[in-house]
Amino acid sequence: MGPMDHSYRNALQNGQGGSAGGFRAPGAVGPHFQHPELEPLPQEENASTRVFAFVEDLFFLTKIRDTGRKLNVNVEFVKTDKDILDKVEQNGGGPPSLIIIDLNNTVAKPLATIPKLRSRFKKGTSIVGFVSHVQGDLKVKAMEAGCDAVMPRSAFSQNLPQLLRRHGATVLPPE
């Protein structure tokens, strides 16, 4: 076995080329790999919130909040269907674009809440639930209750930036 070629180190130290996977050492120069789905969306002043989430799990709450901040998408966290209706009224009555529901959220009672939300917000609102991959029966029940999509937790985490980009574009309130 011959010696390893470490010429890439010199190229990176001299500012040529980027780093694999988007990670850079502190002080490194050169292009930085940027995920296009994490580019911030333009935010209008006085724009209404378009994304609401029924999430209590601290890991997912933080993940959704942080991804929303990076994308410049305001995500409102709510606990009950009454909370979301109050928030929508405060935002001028326009329907949300996306409602995210952790189907294991015991406070929100998802299987009772989803039909209420579906009857109130018909067109233009996507309801997306996420659940453990082993809970197939809960996934089926949520789809029957009115969810547009139900994803395993891992797929939800992976697709979160695209979901927020698609549904997070701001809409100005009516004048």
Secondary structure, 3 states (H helix, E strand, C coil): CCCCCCHHHHHHHCCCCCCHHHCCCCCCCCCCCCCHHHCCCCCCCCCECCEEEECCCHHHHHHHHHHHHHHCCCEEECCCHHHHHHHHHHCCCCCCCEEEEECCCCCCCHHHHHHHHHHHCCCCCEEEEEECCCCHHHHHHHHHHCCCEEEEHHHHHHHHHHHHHHHCCCECCCC
